[in-house]
Amino acid sequence: MSRTMLIAGNWKMNGDAAQVDAFARDVAAGAANISADMLVCVPFVYIERLAAGLGGASVAVGAQNVAAEVEAGAFTGEVNGAMLADIGCRYAIVGHSERRALYGETDAVVAAKTDAAVAAGLTPIVCVGETLEQREADQTEAVLAAQIDALFAQCDARTLSAVVIAYEPIWAIGTGRSASPEQAQAVHAFLRGQIADKDATIAESVLLLYGGSVKPDNAAALFAGADVDGALIGGASLKADSFLDIARAAG
Ligand code: PGA
């Protein structure tokens, strides 16, 4: 199996220019000798600043959202994939649970954004996950299967082979209550199996990230899961030290 671990930061709507500069300097200084791929997704307005600060360090920059529209046009407030690629982005997070819950992004919108990201040459990190209520009602697998089905129903194999999937149980995001390593591995194995039913080649190569209260002290145990290929990190990605510590835990 030749999947390279991916450690991705998601700053959400946090940070300012000074914080971006300090983070970039410290991550660039500490990035050598880390074998995992690293990525940081900051607010749109700071992406170029972060990339400049990182200089030649092998840390990718990405966006937290992308327009569903591919072509330029009258879409006030939107940023398309071509613009993101133009400023050096290689990734865009798509369908984060906050966007689904707060901005009404449906599975169909998430699939359209996934298509748009790949059309622009970006790697979309598509987020899926269940609420606490759904987990307690034993609906986790059904919810995730429906989210994966919707993606496969709308996107073609070329697009899907470029996708990263992040499993983010909503009850674990920003709560300090991570999924246990066993819970994460069980869901990741389920997801890979669901994908294998549709396309065995994609199932073998697709990166499945875990997200939800990943910290330096729980990262290594989470990464021990055979189907856990890295992490999508919110709060702990805001500081260079904790981001780098998590990346080191990925080997
Ligand atoms: P958290 O956020 O690490 O702060 O829980 C994860 C995410 O929302 O991607």
Residues whose N, C-alpha, C, O or C-beta is under 5 A from the ligand:
A	BS01	PGA	N10 A172 I173 G174 T175 G211 G212 S213 V214 L232 I233 G234 G235 A236
